[in-house]
């Protein structure tokens, strides 16, 4: 029996009861820009029972290399084993598990919202408050672009839902390490 007054580290807690801390992981993965690489990486997570929360892929300053940014919840499974397996994949060049406090992360979302003459101006005002941008205006809808942290995107969504959210599209997070250190 464990003494309830004993202080355990997070590692000891996880080891003792298979309890996970729930830390959100943001993985930045540099890969060779070749066909099939994304399939192999996502398959590795799938086979181990991970659910990828967001996934973004794009080129780097070197056209031969792409950066994959993916987020997942560390509460479901420990991440150490899957990162070791990722390192073994031929086309994976570098993996970094970014610390949230040392990272700038952003997401882009497009919201198509129902509107009429009166509500259009209200939605425009909301967009301004969120430093958003109106990118299209139709007779019965308006499309707003919002960029920021996940909490900002979700807050804007909650506010425009009552107007009639027709459609929403989100990119998934992209992230970069703060300071001079390379991501």
NUNUGU-414217 format. One record per residue (C-alpha): x, y, z; residue in one letter. Coordinates in steps of 0.5 Angstrom, whole numbers, plus 500, padded with zeros to 3 digits. Layout:
<nodes>
XYZa;...
</nodes>
This chain:
<nodes>
500500500x;503507498x;503512504x;498518501x;503523504x;509521500x;510526494x;511522487x;514525481x;510525475x;515519472x;513515478x;506516478x;506514471x;510508472x;506506479x;499506476x;500507468x;497514469x;498519464x;499527465x;495529459x;500534456x;499536449x;505534445x;507538439x;511534434x;515538429x;518532424x;523534419x;522529413x;525528406x;520531401x;518524398x;512520396x;509516402x;513519407x;506522411x;503515410x;508511413x;508516419x;501517420x;501509420x;506509425x;501513430x;495509428x;498502429x;500504436x;493507438x;494514437x;489519435x;492525432x;489531434x;492536428x;496535422x;500540418x;505539412x;509544408x;515545405x;521548409x;526553406x;530547403x;525544397x;528537399x;525537406x;518538409x;516539416x;510535419x;507539425x;502534429x;499535436x;496529440x;494528447x;499525451x;494522456x;492517452x;499513451x;506515453x;510518447x;517516448x;516509444x;513512438x;518517437x;524512438x;520508432x;519515428x;527516428x;528509425x;524511419x;529512413x;526519411x;525522418x;531527419x;529530425x;524530431x;523535436x;517534442x;516542443x;515545450x;508549450x;512554454x;517555449x;513555443x;509559438x;503556435x;498558431x;492555427x;488558421x;481558421x;475560415x;468561418x;462561413x;457564417x;449566415x;448573415x;443578413x;444586412x;443587420x;447581422x;453582417x;455588421x;455585427x;459579425x;464584422x;465587428x;466580432x;472579426x;475586428x;475584435x;479578434x;483581429x;480577424x;479578416x;473578412x;475575406x;468574402x;462577403x;455574399x;448576400x;447571405x;453569408x;460572410x;467568410x;472570416x;479568417x;482568424x;489566425x;491565432x;492560438x;487554439x;483558444x;482564440x;479560434x;474556439x;472562442x;470566435x;467559433x;462560440x;461567438x;458566431x;455559432x;448563434x;448567427x;448560423x;455557422x;455554415x;462551415x;468552418x;475549416x;481549420x;488548418x;491545424x;497548428x;504550426x;509551431x;516554432x;521554437x;522561441x;529564441x;535562436x;534555437x;532551430x;525547431x;
</nodes>
